[in-house]
Amino acid sequence: MAERLIDKLREFLSGAEGKEVSLAYLRNELRLNPERSEWESIRKSMQLLSQEGVVKPSGRNDGIYKVVVPIKPVRWWDDGKVEAPLEFQFPRSYHDDTTFGIENLVEVFAGDLILISGRSNYGKTAMALSIMAENLNLMPTILMGSEYTSSDGKEKPKFKRRRRNMDWVQWITDNGQPRFELLPVGGDYEDYIKPDYMNVIDWVSLPGEYYLIDKLLKSLKDRAGGGITVAVIQKKKDVDYGEGGERTEWYADVSLKIDAFGEHQSLLTIGKVKAPKGRVEGRTWAFDIVDYGANLENIREVIKCTRCFGKGYVRSGQENKRCPMCLGMKYVDK
């Protein structure tokens, strides 16, 4: 008895879960004969498979289908293990022992996404590298992004200098093995994520397609499994969110935002936090970046100026004048 077309399709599509397929592609792969009825009846078979939830049509009436990845219900009642938060550390200064103290304010769990969005040249990379360095003992680590490697696949001189200036980090084990993998990746980041690793991506670029940023960040997070994803994105001046807008924080477990603070300092603001230990969202710290972008110092918490209410100026007669309390900085030390 000849095998039914729909059964052939089921068998073939079981190896294409999560991918898109077209009718033309399926006809070619299954070697369907244009002279036989199956050439046209494949449409009806795909409609039936769509009703069964095996595939999902694109909705554009173009003969393209997404092969659905089957899932099984989670047996939550069988899992009595309680997952404790990780002993995750956040950056501090090894020059003057100042610290943000973020590890005392938030909990980080296996599988979390830490998002760093910030202005160019105000400390995104310094923050990402410090987070990575502080947690090299926690799990295997991968660092990827165009900030660190050149087109020939070699380490950039600037990154080599940063590492050298971060002299508080042991980059090589006592056995002579590197403590992280460096990948020359500038796109398709999700293809290079390793499960159960700390995957640091500096920085995520989606030119002209930042409306896809939430899907990409979710994909990175899902692929990391029980690891940690640290993703860096660009942020424009005087906006609350990174490139892609509010959707950038949809899947973030900890969101850190970096802006300019005056001409030479940076301002860190804690955004969304899924597991806070107390009041944390909106708290801010000022800090300096030294040693050619390698280290942090003079970290201190700041609050909005109570004289000008964070405007940077006060009204004097018919004029606005620089606030004498914060000197136009909008913030003062707490």
C-alpha positions in Angstrom: 0.0 0.0 0.0 1.4 3.4 -1.0 2.3 5.8 1.8 -0.1 8.6 2.1 1.2 12.1 1.2 0.2 13.5 4.6 2.2 10.8 6.4 5.3 11.6 4.2 4.9 15.3 5.2 4.6 14.4 8.9 7.8 12.4 8.8 9.7 15.0 6.8 8.5 18.0 8.9 9.6 16.3 12.1 13.1 17.1 11.1 12.4 20.7 10.3 10.9 21.9 13.6 11.2 25.6 14.1 12.0 26.3 10.4 10.0 27.8 7.6 9.2 25.7 4.6 7.4 26.5 1.3 5.2 24.4 -0.9 7.8 24.6 -3.6 10.5 23.4 -1.2 8.4 20.5 0.0 7.5 19.4 -3.6 11.2 19.4 -4.5 12.3 17.5 -1.3 9.6 14.9 -1.5 10.1 14.6 -5.3 6.4 15.1 -6.1 5.4 14.5 -9.7 3.8 17.6 -11.4 1.7 15.2 -13.5 0.1 13.5 -10.5 -2.7 14.8 -8.1 -0.3 15.0 -5.2 1.3 18.1 -6.8 -1.8 20.1 -5.9 -3.2 18.0 -3.1 -0.2 19.0 -0.9 -2.1 22.2 -0.2 -5.0 20.3 1.3 -2.5 18.1 3.3 -0.8 21.2 4.7 -4.1 22.7 5.7 -4.9 19.6 7.6 -1.5 19.7 9.3 -2.1 23.3 10.2 -5.4 22.4 11.9 -3.5 19.7 13.8 -0.9 22.3 15.0 2.0 20.7 13.1 2.6 23.8 11.0 1.4 27.4 11.0 0.8 29.4 7.7 2.6 32.7 7.3 -0.8 34.4 6.9 0.3 36.0 3.6 -1.2 33.4 1.4 2.3 32.7 -0.1 2.6 29.0 0.5 5.1 29.4 3.4 4.6 27.6 6.7 6.4 27.7 10.0 7.0 24.2 11.4 5.8 24.3 15.0 8.2 23.0 17.7 6.2 20.5 19.8 6.2 21.0 23.6 5.3 18.8 26.5 3.7 20.1 29.8 6.2 20.7 32.5 6.0 18.2 35.3 6.2 20.8 38.0 4.7 18.6 40.7 7.6 16.1 40.4 10.4 18.7 40.9 10.8 19.4 44.6 14.2 21.1 44.2 14.2 24.8 45.2 16.6 26.8 43.0 18.5 29.3 45.0 19.8 32.6 43.5 23.3 32.6 42.2 26.2 34.2 44.0 26.3 36.7 41.2 28.6 39.7 41.7 28.3 43.2 40.1 31.2 45.6 39.4 33.1 47.5 42.0 36.2 49.6 42.0 39.5 48.0 42.9 41.2 51.4 43.0 39.3 53.0 45.9 37.1 50.1 47.1 33.9 52.0 46.2 31.0 49.9 45.0 27.5 50.0 43.6 26.3 47.2 45.9 23.9 45.9 43.4 24.3 42.3 44.5 22.7 43.4 47.8 19.7 44.8 46.0 18.8 42.2 43.4 18.7 38.4 43.0 20.1 36.7 39.9 19.0 33.2 38.9 20.2 30.7 36.4 18.7 31.6 33.0 18.5 35.3 33.7 19.1 38.1 31.1 21.1 41.1 32.3 20.6 44.0 29.9 23.1 46.9 29.7 21.9 49.8 27.6 24.0 53.0 27.3 25.4 56.0 25.5 28.4 55.4 23.4 31.7 55.9 25.2 30.2 56.1 28.7 31.0 52.7 30.1 28.9 50.0 28.5 31.9 47.9 27.7 33.6 48.6 31.1 30.4 47.5 32.8 30.1 44.3 30.7 33.7 43.3 31.1 33.6 43.9 34.9 30.5 41.8 35.3 32.1 39.0 33.3 35.4 39.2 35.3 33.6 39.3 38.6 31.8 36.0 37.8 34.4 33.9 35.9 34.3 31.4 38.8 30.6 31.0 38.5 30.3 29.2 35.2 32.1 28.8 31.8 32.1 32.0 29.9 31.9 33.2 26.3 32.6 36.8 25.2 31.4 37.8 21.7 31.1 41.0 19.8 32.8 43.3 17.3 34.3 45.4 20.2 36.9 42.7 20.9 38.1 41.2 17.6 39.2 42.5 14.2 38.1 41.2 10.8 41.0 38.8 10.7 39.7 37.0 13.9 42.4 38.4 16.2 42.1 40.2 19.5 42.0 44.0 19.1 44.9 45.9 20.6 42.4 48.1 22.6 40.9 45.0 24.2 44.3 43.6 25.0 45.1 46.9 26.8 41.9 46.8 28.7 42.6 43.2 29.9 46.1 44.2 30.9 44.8 47.2 32.9 42.3 45.0 34.7 45.1 43.6 36.7 42.8 42.4 39.5 41.5 39.6 37.1 43.2 36.2 36.6 42.5 35.7 32.9 44.5 32.4 32.7 44.2 29.5 35.1 47.2 28.1 37.0 47.2 25.3 34.3 47.6 27.8 31.5 44.1 27.6 30.2 42.0 30.7 29.2 39.1 31.4 31.6 36.8 32.6 28.8 36.2 32.0 25.1 36.4 34.9 22.7 34.3 34.6 19.6 34.5 37.0 16.6 30.7 37.3 16.2 29.0 40.4 14.9 25.5 39.0 14.0 23.3 36.0 14.3 24.3 36.0 18.0 21.7 33.3 19.0 23.6 30.8 16.8 26.7 31.0 19.0 25.1 31.0 22.5 26.2 28.0 24.6 23.7 26.6 27.1 24.7 26.8 30.8 27.5 29.4 30.0 27.7 33.0 30.8 27.3 34.5 27.4 28.4 38.2 27.1 27.4 40.0 23.9 28.9 43.4 23.4 27.1 44.8 21.6 23.9 43.7 19.9 23.3 45.4 16.6 20.2 45.2 14.5 20.5 48.1 12.0 17.1 49.1 10.7 15.4 46.2 12.5 15.3 47.2 16.1 11.6 46.3 16.2 12.9 42.7 16.4 15.1 43.4 19.5 12.6 41.7 21.9 12.5 38.5 19.9 16.3 38.4 19.6 16.8 39.0 23.4 14.2 36.3 24.2 16.0 33.9 21.8 19.4 34.6 23.5 17.9 34.1 26.9 16.1 30.8 25.9 19.2 29.4 24.3 21.4 30.1 27.4 19.4 27.5 29.4 20.7 27.5 32.9 23.4 30.0 32.0 23.4 33.8 32.2 23.1 36.2 29.2 24.7 39.7 29.5 23.6 41.7 26.4 24.8 45.2 25.6 22.8 47.6 23.4 23.2 51.2 22.4 21.1 54.0 23.9 20.5 57.5 22.5 20.9 60.7 24.5 18.0 61.7 26.8 15.9 58.6 26.2 14.8 56.1 28.8 15.4 52.9 26.8 18.0 51.4 24.4 17.6 51.1 20.7 14.3 49.4 20.2 12.4 51.3 22.9 10.5 49.8 25.8 10.4 46.3 24.2 14.2 46.0 25.0 13.2 45.4 28.7 10.4 42.9 28.1 12.6 39.8 28.8 15.3 41.4 30.9 15.7 40.3 34.5 18.0 43.1 35.5 18.2 46.3 33.4 21.2 48.7 33.8 21.1 52.0 32.0 24.2 54.2 31.5 24.2 57.9 30.6 26.6 60.8 30.6 27.0 62.6 34.0 28.6 66.0 33.1 31.4 65.9 30.6 33.6 63.2 32.1 31.6 61.0 34.3 28.9 58.4 33.9 25.5 57.7 35.5 24.2 54.2 36.2 20.4 53.8 36.7 18.8 50.6 37.6 15.8 49.9 35.4 13.5 46.9 35.5 14.4 44.2 38.1 12.3 41.0 38.3 13.7 39.8 41.7 14.5 42.9 43.8 15.5 42.6 47.5 14.0 46.0 48.2 13.5 49.3 46.6 15.9 49.4 43.7 14.3 50.5 40.4 15.3 54.1 39.6 18.3 54.2 42.0 21.3 55.9 40.5 25.1 56.0 40.9 27.8 58.3 39.4 31.2 56.9 38.6 34.4 57.5 36.7 36.0 55.3 34.0 39.8 55.1 34.1 42.7 53.3 32.6 41.5 53.6 29.0 38.0 52.3 29.8 39.2 49.3 31.8 38.3 50.2 35.4 35.8 52.1 37.5 36.4 54.3 40.5 34.7 57.0 42.6 31.4 55.1 42.6 28.8 56.8 44.8 25.0 56.8 44.9 23.4 60.0 43.8 19.8 61.4 44.1 18.0 64.2 42.3 18.8 67.6 43.6 16.2 68.8 46.1 16.8 72.4 45.2 16.0 72.3 41.5 14.2 68.9 41.6 16.5 67.4 39.0 16.1 70.2 36.4 19.7 71.6 36.8 18.4 75.2 36.9 16.4 77.4 39.2 14.2 80.3 38.4 15.6 83.7 39.2 13.2 86.5 38.2 12.5 86.1 34.5 15.6 83.9 33.9 16.7 80.4 34.5 20.0 80.1 36.3 22.2 77.2 37.0 21.3 75.5 40.3 23.8 76.5 43.0 23.3 73.2 44.8 24.0 70.7 42.1 25.8 73.1 39.8 23.6 72.1 36.9 24.3 68.3 37.3 20.7 67.6 38.4 22.0 65.1 40.9 23.8 65.4 44.2 25.6 62.7 46.3 23.3 60.9 48.6 
